[in-house]
Amino acid sequence: MKRKTDFYTHKAKTQGYPARSVYKLQEILLKYKLLKKGDRVLDLGAAPGSFSQYLLERLKGTGWVCGVDISPEISVPKRFPNFSFLQGDIFSASVLTWIMSKQRFDLVVSDAAPATTGNRFVDTQKSLEIAERVLVIAQTVLKEHGMLIVKLFQGGEEQLLMREMKTCFKRVKGFKPKASRRESFETYYIGFDFLNKS
Ligand SMILES: C[S@@+](CC[C@H](N)C(=O)[O-])C[C@H]1O[C@@H](n2cnc3c(N)ncnc32)[C@H](O)[C@@H]1O
């Protein structure tokens, strides 16, 4: 277990990413071919910034990435002009207003996670609340046929999220990337082909 942790942390350090979680996003994007040049991406729970950095590298100067995190500790290199960041809580109305002031997005990714307490019931419940908020934001700002990748701690009422996602995406899949720590109960839900009913 420790060897795996060290492997991805070391790899992230060598490749210049601030967090090992970048390899989870990389695996999902490559497996499902979810990103194309020119895409506009919203990254919720973006700090310290490895998802955003990777997305910007893949976009090669095209498109745009907007990051939001309650923490100001974002370290996306200055060489990417097509990146904007807002420090704020995704539950706040002002954050939603800021996101809505941007053009619509092709892809919403969320790695947002609560600070864990060690109590699995409490942690999964908080994670579900975050994921449901992410879904509301995605429903508000995704383009038709857009995609959503949202992290959720399993062991609670994840079927609720799945059911809600199925009402607005053509297809929904759960996926646990190899880079997720074996002991972690996180998984990612992917919504394909947003059906914009508004
Ligand atoms: C696992 S980290 C994200 C790592 C990031 N994807 C990366 O690759 O660098 C989870 C993040 O979710 C953020 N977060 C948790 N709850 C949030 C909320 N309500 N609003 C905004 N950000 C939140 C935390 O501050 C934390 O930075």
The ligand as a Gaussian input file, in Angstrom:
#p B3LYP/6-31G(d) Opt

LIG

0 1
 C       -8.288000      16.329000      -3.054000
 S       -8.231000      18.048000      -3.075000
 C       -8.258000      18.432000      -4.786000
 C       -6.931000      18.185000      -5.465000
 C       -6.915000      18.768000      -6.864000
 N       -7.845000      18.063000      -7.744000
 C       -5.554000      18.701000      -7.486000
 O       -5.387000      17.873000      -8.389000
 O       -4.666000      19.462000      -7.090000
 C       -9.852000      18.474000      -2.579000
 C      -10.107000      19.977000      -2.552000
 O      -11.503000      20.212000      -2.362000
 C      -11.605000      21.483000      -1.746000
 N      -12.957000      21.695000      -1.217000
 C      -13.620000      20.948000      -0.297000
 N      -14.832000      21.474000      -0.039000
 C      -14.950000      22.580000      -0.834000
 C      -15.978000      23.553000      -1.014000
 N      -17.135000      23.488000      -0.326000
 N      -15.781000      24.562000      -1.897000
 C      -14.612000      24.631000      -2.588000
 N      -13.585000      23.747000      -2.456000
 C      -13.760000      22.731000      -1.590000
 C      -10.535000      21.429000      -0.672000
 O      -10.188000      22.721000      -0.228000
 C       -9.395000      20.716000      -1.424000
 O       -8.476000      21.635000      -1.949000

